[in-house]
Amino acid sequence: MAPGVAKTGPAVAAKLDALNTHFMLRSYVVGYDVSLADYLAWGALKGNPMFMQQVKSGKGGAARQDLIRWFQYMTLLPAMQQASQAYLDARSATKVKAKDQGSFDINLQDAEMGKVVTRFPPEPSGYLHIGHAKAALMNDYFARQYQGKLIVRFDDTNPSKEKSEFEESIKEDLAMLNIRADEITHTSSHFETLYQYALQIIKDGNAYVDMTPMEQMREERGAGIASKYRDATVEENLALFEEMKQGTETGLKCALRAKIDMQALNKALRDPVIYRCNLTPHHVTGTTWKMYPTYDFAVPIVDALEGVTHALRTVEYRDRNPQYQWFLDTLKLRQVHIWDYSRLNFVYTLLSKRKLTWFVENGHVTGWDDARFPTVRGVLRRGMTVEALRQYILMQGASQREMLLEWDKIWSLNKKIIDPVAPRHTALASQHLVPVTLTAPVPFAIQSIPKHKKNPDVGSKLLVLSDQLAVEQADATAFDIDEEVTFMDWGNAYIRSVERDAQGLVTAITAELHLDGDFKKTKKKVTWLSTKRADDVTHEIVPVKLIDYDYLITKKKLEEEDAFEDFVTPQTFFETLAVADCNVRTLKKGDIIQFERKGYYIVDRAYDAAFPQTPVECILIPDGRQASLESKAVAAAAKASPAQASPS
């Protein structure tokens, strides 16, 4: 007898009393030893909040002391302690897994249907990474949710870094993410207006031109020391600002600073620079301007001018939010609501443009679309689907909590998307490939079989049959003489002989087909390929290169004091030469497949009939399991020196 479905109330109390009466003269639910009935009753009581509260508080009362005695005895049994720990671990794991999920239910302040305007303001100085992707998708989400407008604004205020080609690449990246801008603008389109606001802020006594050397200025800001130029007259400031505009020798020594509060605890308010000189021709405006507004000055003004209602910014800008508001108030501009959200931070991953540039320039990667890179192009090249990326980022919601995320969930989500539609193929590692000769001749034949056993809509593929086969060394080594194994997609066979060389490597196998055998009864299901020369070359095996990667760094999270160069992974590229079934010849770059018993792959270089011996290159797609996501370098170091702790 055990408590029913109800958790509290008179009915439960009555059942607890009945159980207590039962245990007054008995030690177990039934019989004279612990049985399944005891385990079930203990589990039901363990999950009942009313009873557990009585046990923990000691207020069960004399009327239930026998029930509590039995429960406490059961709890001390090893099996029950293991069950309790497993329950706690499961609850803990559930909480941890849920931590990286959020909600968009944030009640945007003053948001009105049809009137919300958001903006995504990338700097055209590089490729979008997954952090930018989150920002873009967040702004797109709220614009669509409120039937409003999304502005993509190129923040082109630094001509030293920006190029028109990066604008095009960003547009392409956004298109890959299925993000459509309602309006595309440039900060440079507002340069004249921004200049007029700079004149206004000078004339109002809220800005000054500073000739302090940059390094000294940085030190003074940190110490809260006011510049000796802070109290210059409006006329002096206007004259020097004109020197900046003309790009003269004097002007090049100057910077325009907002006069806010040099004593502020928030250092972002300690008279930030809002204009600086740069003689590099601008990729849009050419040599028209010799000075340019800073991001912090331009963004609030252009947001107000372009009708942005809600500025969504990562939490790293939180200290600069009062500065943003100061510019709106000081220049008497339309108010814009700010919402902070957390950045997308993954283990073993760098998102700093400066650090990523270092990897490119030092030859650690092949370019910004390298599959080891966290750029949008990089993760898509690795086999991430746009749908998985969108779903995962939207799962994060608009949370403000900063977290270091593992890669498992996003790749698991990706697997769920690709598994139902990825065609199945066969690839065998070329090294020590083992020939298999069938004892009875088998005519060369071609069969049509499904590409995906569970999804006929994926289509069909060719299966080449003959009496000359090949299997991988790892499978051949495990075969026993006269063992029945299953050749996948064909049928069973008996292993009749296994030849080995002096090193123990299998060099040849003979097998006898047993197609009437039951594949359900065999322990070993092996992949294989026909190696017999075909009259039609398109029926022959194809050379392939299977590629895998490691993380670029060996530490999960770099601290501010860490030099990232000290944690560069020594080897991040791994390749295995293999041969694959003839159908691989028809795959296109970007196709996602599964090599059975190996994993999911994305075709990075397709077959070229003009160069038939050049391998098709396929990149392994992580599937979310730990083995596919652990740092190979850290694992190897731990294996070599078990006592040494890995970086974390």
N, C-alpha and C positions, 0 to 999 in steps of 0.2 A: 504494500500500500504506500502510495507516495502522493504528494500534493499534485493537484490537477493543473489545468492550464492557467487558472487565475493566479496572480502573484500576491495579492493582499485581500483583506476583507474577512468577514465572519466564516465564510466557507473554507478558506485556507486555514484559519485558526482552528477550526473543528478537525481538519485533517491532520494538522500538526499534533493536536491533543490525542487523536486516535493513534498516531504513530508512537507517541510517547507511551501510551498505555501498552502498545504492542511490545515495546522494549523493556518494560518493567521486569518481565520474567524471561526475556530472550536476549541473546547476544547478536543474533543475525536475523535478517528478514525471513529467511526460510532455512530449515535444516540446522546443522551444527558447524558450519564453516562459511567463509565468505563466498558468495556466489554472485552471478550476474545481477540478481535482484538487489543485492546490496550496492553494487556499483551504480545501477540505475537510480536507486533511491537517493544515494549520496549526490549524484549529479543533479537530480531535480532540486534537492535542498540547496546545493551550492549555487544554483541559479535563481533562488528565491530571495529577493531583497528583504522581505519581512523576517524570514528565519535568520538570515545572515546578520541582520542588524541585532537580533537578540543574542546571537552567539558572540558577536564582537563586543557588545555592551555588557554582557553578563546579566542581562535582565530577562532571561528566558522564563524565570520563575520556577518554583519548585515543581509545578505541574508538568514541566517539560525537561526536567533534569536528566531523565533516562534517555530521551531522544538526543539531547546535546552530548551526553556521554558517548553514545554510539557514534554520533557524527564525528566527534573529536578523535575517537579511536580509529575510525576509517580514514580520517585525514592524515594520520601518522603512517599509514601503510605506504611502502615505497611506490606502489602503482598509483596511488592517489596523489602523492607528492609530485610525481612526474606529470600526471594529468593537470594538476594545478599550475605547474610551471609552464606547460605547453599552452594552457589557456591564457596565462599572463603574457607569454611571448607572442601569441597570436594577436592579442589585443594591442600590444605594443607595436607590433609590425603594422597592424591596420592603421594605427595612429600615425606612424612614421610615413607610411605610403600616402596617407591622406594629406600630409602636410604640404605637398607640392601641388595641391589642387586649390583653386580659389573660386571666386564668384565675381560676376560683373554687376551684382546687385549692390551698387555703391551709391545710388541716389544722387546722380550728378546734380549739383546745385543749380537751381533755376533752369533746368533743362526743359525745353518745350518741344513738343512734337513738330517736326518740320523746320525748326529754327536752330538746331544745334549745328555748329560749324567746328570741325576739328582740323588739325594740321599735322603733317609729318614733315619735319624740316631737315633732311639729310644734307650734309656737306658733300659736294661733288668732288671728293678727294680720294675715293677708293670704292671698294665693293661693299655691298651690304652684308653684315654678318647676322647671326641669329638673334643677337640683341636688337639690332635695327628691325629685324623681321617682327619681333614682338611689338615694338613701338608702332610700326606701320599697321599691323593687324589690330592693335588696340584702337588706334584712331579710326581705322576703317570700320571696326565693329560698332563703335558708338555713333558714328555718322549714319550707318545703315539702320541701327536700332531705333534711332530717333528720326529716321527719314530726312536726314539733314544733308550736309555737304562735307566732303573731304578735300582739303587742299594739300597738294604735295608742293612744298616750297623748297627750292634749292637755296641753302644758306651759303651763298657764294661771296663771302666777305674776306677770304684769304687767298689772294691770287697766287701766292707762292706754292700752294698745294693743289689747287683746283684745275681740272681740265674738262673740256666739253665731252670727251670720251667717257668720263666717269658718269656724267649725267645720263648718257645713253645706257650705260651698263646698269645704273640704278633703275631706270625706267624698265629695262628688260627684267631685272630681278623682281620688281614689283609685279610685272605681268606674270612672271612665273608663280607668284604667290596669289594670283587672281585678285589683285588689288587694283581697283580702277579709281583714278583721281577724277574728281569732278572739275578740278581746276589745277593747273600747273603754273606756279609763279616762281619768281626769283627775287631774292633780297636786293640784288643789284638793280632791279627795276625801281626800287625806292631810294636809291642813293641820294638823289637830289633832295627828296623829302627828309631823309635822315640828316642830311647836312643842314637843312633849315632848322630842324629840331635841335641840332647841336649848337647852332648860333643862338637859338632861343634860350637854351639852358645856360649858356655863357652869359648872355645879357641879363638873365634873371639872377645871376650871382651863384648859380648852382653847379658850376663847372669851372675848371681852371686848366691852363696849359702848364705841364710840368717838364722841366728840362733835366730832372734828376736822372743819372745813369740807371739803366734798368735793374742791375743787380742791387744797387743801393736802394732803389725804390722798393724792391721786393723785401729787403731787410727792414726798411722803415715801416712798411705795412704790417709785417709780422710783429714788430715791436710796438705798433701803435704810435709811431712818431710822425707828426705832421710834416709835410714837405715845406721847405722854405718858400716855395712858389704858391702855396695855398691861398695866401691873402693878396695875390696880385690884383690889380684893378681890372675892370671889365675891358677897358681900352687895351691894356697890355695883353690880356688873354686873346682878344679878337685879332690883334696884330700878329701874335705868334701862331694863332690858328690859321691865318692866311698864309703864313710861311709854310705851315704843314700842307695846306691845300696845293701850294705851288711846288712842293717837294724840294725846297731850297736846302742848302747845307745846314742852315739853322733849323729849318722845319724838321729835318730828318732826326734831329736830336730831341724832338718834343713828343709828348703824348698828352692827349686830352683826358682829364680825369673828372669824374663826377664828385662833387663835394657833398658827401653824405655824413659820415661819422667815423673819425679816425680812432675813437675810443670804444667803438662797438665791440662787444664780445664776439659777435659774428663777423669774422674777418672779410666776408664777402661785401660788407658795408663800409669797409675802410677805403673809401675813395677809389673805386675800381677804374681802370683804364677803359675809356669808351671810344677812343679813336687813336689809330697809330698809322704811321707812314709806311708805305710799301711801293717801291718803284717798279715792281714786276708788272708787266702788262696783264690786265684782267682778260680772261677768256671770253667775256661778253662785252665789257665796256672799253676794252683796249687800254689806251693811255690817258683816257679822260680824267681819271682820278689818280692822285698820288697818295691819298690817305683813305683809310677804310674804317667803318664802324666795327666794333667788336660784337661778338655774338650776343653778349649780355645787354648791350645797348639796343641792338637792332631788333631782337626777337619781340620784346614787349610792344615796341612801337608798331612793327609790321603786323603782329597779331591783332592789335587794335584796328589798324588801317584796313586789314583784309576781312574784318568781320568775324574773326575767330571768337567763339563763345567759351570754349573750354580747351585749355592748354594742358595736355597730358604729358607729364615729364617723369623721368626716373628719379628715384629717391636721392640720387647723388646730387641733384640740383636743389634739394630742399633748403640748404643754407642760402641759396641765391634767390629763393622765392620772395623774401622781403625786399631784395634789390629790384626784382621784377616789378613788385608793387610800387616801389618808390618812383620808378620811372613813369609808370602810369599816372600816379598822383601828381608828381611834379610837373609833368607836361600836360596835365588835365585831359588825359585820353580816356576813351571808353574802357570800362572795366572788363577784365577777362578772368574767368574762374580757372584756378590751377588745381589739378589732381595729380598727386604723386603715386607712382606704382613701382614695384620692385623690379630690379634688373633680372635678366635671365643669366644666371651664373651656373656653369657646369664644372664638374671635377675635371682636372687635367686639361683645362681649356683656357686659352688666353683670348681676350676680345680687344685688347688694346691695339689700335691701328699701328702705333709705333713699334710694338713688339712683333706684330704680324709682319710688318714691313721688313723687320730684321731677318725673319725666317726666309722671306722671299729673296732679299738681297744677298744673303749668305748661302744660298743654294740648298737649304734644308727642305724646301718644297719646290715644286715646279712652277708655281704661280698662284694667283689669288683664287683660282678655281680648283686647286689641289684638293683631293678627297680627304686629306688630313686637316684641312682648314675649316674653321667654324663659319665661313662665309656661306651665304645662301647657295651660291654655286657649288661650293665645296661639299656641303651636306647632301645636296641633291645628286651630285656626282657620286657620292658614297652609296646612294641607293635610298635615301630618305625621299618619301613621296610628299608632294605639296600638301596632300590631304592630311597626312600624319602631322606635319609641321603645324598646319593651321589648327587642327584639333588639339594638339598638345598645348600650344600657346593659349588658345581660348580656354583650355582647362585650367590654366594658371589663374585666369581671371584678372581682376584689377587689384590684387592684394598688394599691400605696402610692406609686407614682411620679406626681408632679405633672406634668401636661402641659397645654399650650395647644393645644386641638384645633381643627382646621379643620372647617367644616360640610359638606365635600364627601361624606364617607363616610356620614353619617347620611341625607343627602338622596338619595344614590345608592341606599342600601338601601331608602329609601321608594319610589323610582321602581320598583325591582324588584317591589315589592309591588303598586303601583297599576297599572303598565303592562298586565299581563295582563287586568285587569278594568275598566279605565276606558273608558267608551263614547266613541267618536270623534264629534266634532261639528265644525261649520264656523263661523268668525267672521271677518268682514272689517272692517278699520278704516274708519270712516265718512268720515274726512277725505279729500276728493278721490276718493271712490269712483267707479269708471269704469263707465258703462253699456255693455253688450255686446248688440248686436242680431244675431240669427242671420239669415242671408240667406234661408233657407227657413222658412216658418211651422212652428212646433212646437205641437201642441195641448197645452193645459195638462193635465198628468198627474201622478199620484202613484204612486211605486214604493215597495216595501218592500225595504230592504237591511239587511245586518247592521250593528249598532252597532260591532262589533269584528271586522275581517276574519279575525283569527286565533283568535277565541273566540266561536263561535256561541251559547254559553250566556249571553252578555251580553244577547242579545235583538236585536230589529230596530227600525229607525227609518224615518221617512218621507223620501223624496227627492222634492222638487218640481221638475218639469221644465216649461220653457216656452221661448219664443223671446226673452224679455227677461231678461237676466242682469246680474250685476255682478261685477267683479273688483277687487282692490286696485290702487291707483296704482302701487305698486312692481312688481307683476307686469306691468301694462299698459305701463309705461315700457320694459320689457325685450323686448317683443314686436317681431319683425320682420315686415314685410309678406310674406304667403304662407308664413309659418312654420307648421309643424304643432305644435300643443301638445296637452296632455291636460287635459281638464276632469275632475278627479278624481271617481270614482264614476259617471261617465257615459260618456265616450269622447273621441275626438280631434276636433279642429277646426282648420281653416286660418284664420289671421288675414288677412282681406282688406283691411281699411283701418284706419288709426289716425289720429285727429284730435287736434291739440294746440292749446293756446292760446298767447298771446304769451310766456308764461313757460316754455313747454315742457311744461306738464302735459298729460297725456292727458285728453281730454274725452269721447271716444266711440270705440267700436270696432265693426266689423262682422266677423262670423266665419261660416264655413261648416262645418257639421257634417260629420265624416268618421268615422262610428262604426265603419267597418270598418278603420280605421287601427290600427296596432300601437303600443300605449302604451309598449312596451319601447324603441321607436326614437325617442321624443321626449325632448328634453332638459328641457323645462319641464312640470312637473305642477303645475297651479294649482288653488287652492280658489276656489269661485264660489258664487253663490246666485241663485235665481230671484227677480226683483223684481216679477213680474206680479201684479196684484191678484187675489186668490182669492175665490171665492164664500164659502168657509168661512174665517173669520179665523184659525182655528187652523193654517191652512196657510201663513200669511204670516210673513215674517221678524220677528225679535224684537230690540228694542233691548237692548244689553248694555253694561256698563262693565267693561273689563279693568283690574284693579288690580295694581300692583307696588309693592314697597317697597325702601328702602335700610336699612342698619344705622342704629341710633340714634346711634352714635359713629363717628368717623373714624379712630380709632387701634386697631390690633389688640389691643394689651395696654396697659392703663393702669398706670403705675407708682404707688407709694404717694404720691409727691410730686405727682402730676398732679391737677389740679382737673378733674373729668370735665366740668364745664360749659364748659370751654375746647375740648372736642372734640365738641360736639353737632353732628350732621349738619344742615346748613341745610334740606335738603329730603329727606324720607324717603317721601313719598307721591306716586305717579304713576298717572295714569289715562288710558285710551284709550277713547274712545267707538267703538262698533262695532255691527254688526248680525250676528245669528246665525240659524242654521236654525230652523225652526218647532219642532223637537223640544225645544229649550231651554225652551220654555214649560212643559214637564211636570217639569222638574228641581226637586228639593227642596233646601232649605238643607242644606249639608254634603255634597251629592253631589260626587264627584270625577270629572272628565271630562278628555278631551284635546281642545283645539281644534287640529285638524290644522295642522301647520306653524307653530304658535305655542307650544305647550307644554301642560303639565298645569295644570288650574285646579280650585279648589274653589268651589262656589256659596256666596256669603256672604249674598245676598239673592235669594230666588226670585221668579219672575214672579207678579204680582198682577193678576188679571183686572179688578179694580175700578180699577186704575191702569195701563192697558196701555202708556202711554208712559213709565212709570218703568222705567229700565233694570234688567235682571237684573245683579247685581254678582258678578263672579267674580275671585278672587284667584289670581295666578300662583303655582304651587308650584315652588320650586327643584328642579332635577333632578340636582344634584350636579356639573354641568359648571361649569368656571371662570367662564364668562360669566354664569351665573345666580347666582353667589356672590360675585363681586368687589364691592368697595365702589364704588358709582356715584360718590360724592363724591370719593373718592381717585382714581379713574380719570379723572374730569373735570378735577381739579386737575393731574394728571400730563400730560394732553393739552394743557391751557392753558399749562403751564409745564414742559416736558419736563426741564429741568435741575434742577428743584426736587425733592428726594427726598420721597416720601410719608411720613406718620407711620407708625411701626412700634413 
